[in-house]
């Protein structure tokens, strides 16, 4: 992942260098004169868990491994941006995040054969991110930026109150509220009629989402925290 971030930064810098060498018509020349901008975002995400296992596993010695199996998802969001100065903005981005996370449990059966069970947790998060965006000065119709902030989320598809005895499949009960820090960067492209942006963010969930319910899928786990990679394209006017 560090290599991906480094490569992205090199690409953004290279693009800025190339654009600075070629004089292009300046689109949306008065874009930075307005302190308020609005738009929408479409994102693809990939989510998984930061797993902290318990050291004491004698209660379930047939379990010998838990492995993340990251799953793809997507986000839809609106954007409101306040820009006190051209290179600094505060962004409020309420939206929905459709996340699908999975864990592979490896059990050793009595006949010494391995049994692998995948347990998936699907969530629909109503999210309220607030981000600080720090942008470079425009070079023609291009600018790069970094951003950092936090978000609060509510899982609208939680299974925390599901009765395991009535469910025919393996589930992991999770808390329906989370708080995350987000960090990332991207590039702005000023088009003739709108600003188009691409960005990459990493999300670090702070809450332990696990609800211990005494099943063999939670007994060996102390905590589960969400980790998310998000690639976004946005349109802003």
Secondary structure, 3 states (H helix, E strand, C coil): CHHHHHHHHHHHHHHHHHHHHCCCCCCCCCHHHCCEEEEEEEEEEEEEEEEEECCCCHHHCCEEEEEECCEEEEEEEEEEEEEEECCEEEEEEEEEEEEEEEEEEEEECCCCCEEEEEEEEEEEEEEEEEEEEEECCCECCEEEEEEEEEEEEEECCCCCCCCHHHCCCCCCCECCEEEEEEEEEEEEEECCCCEEEEEEEEEEECCCCECCCCCCCCCCEEEEEEEEEEEEEEEEC
